[in-house]
Amino acid sequence: MQHRPARSGTHPAAAGERHGASIRFGTKLLELTQDDAGATAVIRDRASREAATVRATYVIGADGGRSFVGQQAGIGMEGETGLGYALNV
C-alpha cells in the first residue's frame, strides 16, 4: 500500500481496515516466527510499552537495508553495499 493522502484523503490504516488488514504505527518488532500458514510477530507499542502477539498471512519489512524484519525472516541481502552516501544539512 502506498501512502498518498493528497490524492486519496484516506489514512493508510483506514484503507487497510476496509480490506481486512490491521496497519499499526508506533510499534517495534521484537520477534518474528514463520510457519506454513503465515507469521507470528511479537510487537511492542512505543507509547504504552505494551507487548502483543499478532498473526498475519504476510509480513512487510519496510525498515531499510539492515532490516530487522529481514533478519528475523531469514532473508539476506545480496550485492554490493555502501554505494551511496547522504548528508542532510
N, CA and C atoms as an extended XYZ file, in Angstrom:
267
Properties=species:S:1:pos:R:3:atomname:S:1:resname:S:1:resid:I:1 pbc="F F F"
N         0.841       -1.159        0.000 N   MET     1
C         0.000        0.000        0.000 CA  MET     1
C         0.891        1.228        0.000 C   MET     1
N         0.586        2.175       -0.809 N   GLN     2
C         1.363        3.401       -0.875 CA  GLN     2
C         0.552        4.526       -0.238 C   GLN     2
N         1.204        5.280        0.627 N   HIS     3
C         0.535        6.369        1.329 CA  HIS     3
C         0.492        7.598        0.427 C   HIS     3
N        -0.713        8.000        0.001 N   ARG     4
C        -0.882        9.177       -0.834 CA  ARG     4
C        -2.057       10.014       -0.315 C   ARG     4
N        -1.893       10.657        0.833 N   PRO     5
C        -3.041       11.382        1.402 CA  PRO     5
C        -3.516       12.548        0.545 C   PRO     5
N        -2.636       13.161       -0.225 N   ALA     6
C        -3.034       14.312       -1.041 CA  ALA     6
C        -4.037       13.901       -2.115 C   ALA     6
N        -3.916       12.690       -2.617 N   ARG     7
C        -4.825       12.225       -3.666 CA  ARG     7
C        -6.070       11.566       -3.098 C   ARG     7
N        -5.850       10.645       -2.167 N   SER     8
C        -6.978        9.831       -1.723 CA  SER     8
C        -7.719       10.416       -0.534 C   SER     8
N        -7.023       11.162        0.312 N   GLY     9
C        -7.652       11.683        1.511 CA  GLY     9
C        -7.943       10.598        2.538 C   GLY     9
N        -7.409        9.399        2.336 N   THR    10
C        -7.665        8.275        3.226 CA  THR    10
C        -6.393        7.903        3.969 C   THR    10
N        -6.509        7.755        5.270 N   HIS    11
C        -5.374        7.327        6.082 CA  HIS    11
C        -5.079        5.862        5.766 C   HIS    11
N        -3.802        5.468        5.684 N   PRO    12
C        -3.476        4.076        5.348 CA  PRO    12
C        -4.118        3.046        6.271 C   PRO    12
N        -4.222        3.337        7.562 N   ALA    13
C        -4.837        2.384        8.486 CA  ALA    13
C        -6.300        2.160        8.135 C   ALA    13
N        -7.008        3.219        7.799 N   ALA    14
C        -8.422        3.093        7.428 CA  ALA    14
C        -8.562        2.311        6.126 C   ALA    14
N        -7.691        2.560        5.178 N   ALA    15
C        -7.726        1.829        3.916 CA  ALA    15
C        -7.445        0.352        4.151 C   ALA    15
N        -6.501        0.046        5.026 N   GLY    16
C        -6.197       -1.345        5.340 CA  GLY    16
C        -7.371       -2.056        5.974 C   GLY    16
N        -8.055       -1.384        6.887 N   GLU    17
C        -9.204       -1.985        7.563 CA  GLU    17
C       -10.310       -2.347        6.582 C   GLU    17
N       -10.488       -1.527        5.557 N   ARG    18
C       -11.514       -1.819        4.549 CA  ARG    18
C       -11.207       -3.114        3.812 C   ARG    18
N        -9.940       -3.510        3.785 N   HIS    19
C        -9.531       -4.718        3.065 CA  HIS    19
C        -9.141       -5.843        4.020 C   HIS    19
N        -9.540       -5.740        5.281 N   GLY    20
C        -9.305       -6.794        6.249 CA  GLY    20
C        -7.920       -6.802        6.858 C   GLY    20
N        -7.173       -5.708        6.724 N   ALA    21
C        -5.823       -5.628        7.281 CA  ALA    21
C        -5.803       -4.698        8.482 C   ALA    21
N        -4.898       -4.963        9.383 N   SER    22
C        -4.670       -4.086       10.521 CA  SER    22
C        -3.289       -3.464       10.343 C   SER    22
N        -3.237       -2.179       10.108 N   ILE    23
C        -1.969       -1.479        9.931 CA  ILE    23
C        -1.695       -0.712       11.206 C   ILE    23
N        -0.568       -0.977       11.824 N   ARG    24
C        -0.239       -0.348       13.106 CA  ARG    24
C         0.980        0.540       12.959 C   ARG    24
N         0.900        1.690       13.568 N   PHE    25
C         2.017        2.632       13.586 CA  PHE    25
C         2.544        2.718       15.015 C   PHE    25
N         3.783        3.161       15.169 N   GLY    26
C         4.333        3.356       16.502 CA  GLY    26
C         4.603        2.057       17.225 C   GLY    26
N         4.955        1.013       16.488 N   THR    27
C         5.265       -0.272       17.101 CA  THR    27
C         6.673       -0.705       16.727 C   THR    27
N         7.217       -1.595       17.533 N   LYS    28
C         8.540       -2.147       17.279 CA  LYS    28
C         8.422       -3.662       17.244 C   LYS    28
N         9.024       -4.283       16.227 N   LEU    29
C         9.039       -5.733       16.140 CA  LEU    29
C        10.068       -6.285       17.105 C   LEU    29
N         9.639       -7.200       17.956 N   LEU    30
C        10.549       -7.841       18.903 CA  LEU    30
C        10.965       -9.224       18.434 C   LEU    30
N        10.033       -9.942       17.797 N   GLU    31
C        10.299      -11.320       17.371 CA  GLU    31
C         9.362      -11.682       16.232 C   GLU    31
N         9.861      -12.471       15.292 N   LEU    32
C         9.059      -12.930       14.164 CA  LEU    32
C         9.348      -14.400       13.924 C   LEU    32
N         8.297      -15.213       13.877 N   THR    33
C         8.440      -16.620       13.541 CA  THR    33
C         7.471      -16.934       12.407 C   THR    33
N         7.843      -17.927       11.588 N   GLN    34
C         7.023      -18.296       10.440 CA  GLN    34
C         6.695      -19.778       10.475 C   GLN    34
N         5.551      -20.114        9.867 N   ASP    35
C         5.181      -21.496        9.645 CA  ASP    35
C         4.481      -21.568        8.293 C   ASP    35
N         3.952      -22.717        7.948 N   ASP    36
C         3.333      -22.895        6.629 CA  ASP    36
C         2.098      -22.018        6.405 C   ASP    36
N         1.452      -21.593        7.480 N   ALA    37
C         0.218      -20.807        7.360 CA  ALA    37
C         0.444      -19.298        7.436 C   ALA    37
N         1.647      -18.854        7.806 N   GLY    38
C         1.882      -17.414        7.906 CA  GLY    38
C         2.961      -17.087        8.906 C   GLY    38
N         2.776      -15.981        9.604 N   ALA    39
C         3.792      -15.496       10.540 CA  ALA    39
C         3.156      -15.037       11.842 C   ALA    39
N         3.920      -15.178       12.911 N   THR    40
C         3.525      -14.676       14.225 CA  THR    40
C         4.569      -13.669       14.653 C   THR    40
N         4.118      -12.495       15.040 N   ALA    41
C         5.033      -11.427       15.447 CA  ALA    41
C         4.712      -10.984       16.868 C   ALA    41
N         5.756      -10.729       17.622 N   VAL    42
C         5.610      -10.089       18.930 CA  VAL    42
C         6.031       -8.645       18.714 C   VAL    42
N         5.117       -7.728       19.007 N   ILE    43
C         5.381       -6.304       18.788 CA  ILE    43
C         5.202       -5.545       20.100 C   ILE    43
N         5.821       -4.372       20.177 N   ARG    44
C         5.671       -3.523       21.365 CA  ARG    44
C         5.216       -2.142       20.908 C   ARG    44
N         4.173       -1.649       21.552 N   ASP    45
C         3.702       -0.287       21.309 CA  ASP    45
C         4.709        0.671       21.926 C   ASP    45
N         5.217        1.596       21.135 N   ARG    46
C         6.264        2.506       21.630 CA  ARG    46
C         5.758        3.465       22.699 C   ARG    46
N         4.497        3.829       22.650 N   ALA    47
C         3.954        4.774       23.631 CA  ALA    47
C         3.618        4.085       24.956 C   ALA    47
N         2.862        2.988       24.884 N   SER    48
C         2.401        2.338       26.109 CA  SER    48
C         3.386        1.293       26.632 C   SER    48
N         4.311        0.869       25.785 N   ARG    49
C         5.304       -0.168       26.092 CA  ARG    49
C         4.665       -1.552       26.244 C   ARG    49
N         3.384       -1.683       25.902 N   GLU    50
C         2.705       -2.966       25.998 CA  GLU    50
C         3.093       -3.846       24.816 C   GLU    50
N         3.335       -5.126       25.098 N   ALA    51
C         3.660       -6.089       24.055 CA  ALA    51
C         2.399       -6.838       23.648 C   ALA    51
N         2.358       -7.244       22.393 N   ALA    52
C         1.226       -8.011       21.878 CA  ALA    52
C         1.744       -9.017       20.862 C   ALA    52
N         1.035      -10.108       20.736 N   THR    53
C         1.349      -11.102       19.718 CA  THR    53
C         0.288      -10.994       18.635 C   THR    53
N         0.724      -10.880       17.379 N   VAL    54
C        -0.195      -10.763       16.250 CA  VAL    54
C         0.126      -11.844       15.233 C   VAL    54
N        -0.883      -12.244       14.508 N   ARG    55
C        -0.745      -13.279       13.494 CA  ARG    55
C        -1.063      -12.676       12.139 C   ARG    55
N        -0.296      -13.039       11.108 N   ALA    56
C        -0.508      -12.477        9.777 CA  ALA    56
C        -0.197      -13.512        8.698 C   ALA    56
N        -0.866      -13.366        7.577 N   THR    57
C        -0.561      -14.195        6.419 CA  THR    57
C         0.706      -13.698        5.750 C   THR    57
N         0.872      -12.370        5.722 N   TYR    58
C         2.030      -11.739        5.100 CA  TYR    58
C         2.653      -10.741        6.060 C   TYR    58
N         3.958      -10.537        5.917 N   VAL    59
C         4.671       -9.529        6.685 CA  VAL    59
C         5.427       -8.653        5.690 C   VAL    59
N         5.332       -7.353        5.864 N   ILE    60
C         6.051       -6.415        5.007 CA  ILE    60
C         7.150       -5.779        5.834 C   ILE    60
N         8.379       -5.919        5.372 N   GLY    61
C         9.515       -5.295        6.047 CA  GLY    61
C         9.936       -4.058        5.284 C   GLY    61
N         9.545       -2.913        5.759 N   ALA    62
C         9.898       -1.652        5.105 CA  ALA    62
C        10.802       -0.857        6.033 C   ALA    62
N        11.788       -1.551        6.577 N   ASP    63
C        12.646       -0.916        7.576 CA  ASP    63
C        14.096       -0.798        7.123 C   ASP    63
N        14.319       -0.749        5.823 N   GLY    64
C        15.642       -0.432        5.301 CA  GLY    64
C        16.526       -1.629        5.015 C   GLY    64
N        17.726       -1.326        4.532 N   GLY    65
C        18.671       -2.333        4.088 CA  GLY    65
C        19.209       -3.230        5.184 C   GLY    65
N        19.279       -2.731        6.385 N   ARG    66
C        19.717       -3.548        7.523 CA  ARG    66
C        18.496       -4.006        8.316 C   ARG    66
N        17.532       -4.476        7.590 N   SER    67
C        16.206       -4.789        8.082 CA  SER    67
C        16.194       -5.839        9.185 C   SER    67
N        15.630       -5.477       10.333 N   PHE    68
C        15.410       -6.437       11.408 CA  PHE    68
C        14.360       -7.447       10.975 C   PHE    68
N        13.357       -6.988       10.232 N   VAL    69
C        12.326       -7.886        9.713 CA  VAL    69
C        12.978       -8.926        8.806 C   VAL    69
N        13.839       -8.475        7.910 N   GLY    70
C        14.535       -9.394        7.012 CA  GLY    70
C        15.399      -10.388        7.756 C   GLY    70
N        16.097       -9.928        8.772 N   GLN    71
C        16.924      -10.826        9.585 CA  GLN    71
C        16.067      -11.879       10.262 C   GLN    71
N        14.952      -11.454       10.868 N   GLN    72
C        14.066      -12.378       11.567 CA  GLN    72
C        13.422      -13.381       10.598 C   GLN    72
N        13.159      -12.931        9.368 N   ALA    73
C        12.525      -13.793        8.370 CA  ALA    73
C        13.537      -14.664        7.630 C   ALA    73
N        14.825      -14.438        7.881 N   GLY    74
C        15.858      -15.222        7.213 CA  GLY    74
C        16.111      -14.798        5.787 C   GLY    74
N        15.808      -13.539        5.481 N   ILE    75
C        16.020      -13.008        4.138 CA  ILE    75
C        17.305      -12.190        4.149 C   ILE    75
N        18.282      -12.622        3.393 N   GLY    76
C        19.555      -11.924        3.350 CA  GLY    76
C        19.619      -10.906        2.225 C   GLY    76
N        20.607      -10.046        2.304 N   MET    77
C        20.861       -9.058        1.261 CA  MET    77
C        21.938       -9.604        0.337 C   MET    77
N        21.786       -9.360       -0.949 N   GLU    78
C        22.798       -9.737       -1.920 CA  GLU    78
C        23.303       -8.488       -2.621 C   GLU    78
N        24.539       -8.557       -3.081 N   GLY    79
C        25.080       -7.451       -3.850 CA  GLY    79
C        25.949       -6.536       -3.014 C   GLY    79
N        26.460       -5.536       -3.680 N   GLU    80
C        27.375       -4.587       -3.072 CA  GLU    80
C        26.609       -3.579       -2.218 C   GLU    80
N        27.184       -3.227       -1.087 N   THR    81
C        26.556       -2.245       -0.212 CA  THR    81
C        27.427       -0.990       -0.168 C   THR    81
N        26.933        0.046        0.450 N   GLY    82
C        27.682        1.293        0.590 CA  GLY    82
C        27.882        2.013       -0.729 C   GLY    82
N        26.886        1.933       -1.621 N   LEU    83
C        27.021        2.549       -2.937 CA  LEU    83
C        26.694        4.030       -2.939 C   LEU    83
N        26.110        4.527       -1.898 N   GLY    84
C        25.750        5.940       -1.860 CA  GLY    84
C        25.854        6.493       -0.456 C   GLY    84
N        25.972        7.788       -0.379 N   TYR    85
C        26.049        8.466        0.898 CA  TYR    85
C        25.128        9.668        0.849 C   TYR    85
N        24.586       10.036        1.986 N   ALA    86
C        23.687       11.170        2.056 CA  ALA    86
C        24.102       12.074        3.206 C   ALA    86
N        23.895       13.362        3.015 N   LEU    87
C        24.182       14.345        4.042 CA  LEU    87
C        23.021       15.311        4.088 C   LEU    87
N        22.407       15.433        5.241 N   ASN    88
C        21.325       16.393        5.433 CA  ASN    88
C        21.869       17.596        6.175 C   ASN    88
N        21.580       18.750        5.687 N   VAL    89
C        22.046       19.977        6.323 CA  VAL    89
C        20.856       20.782        6.793 C   VAL    89
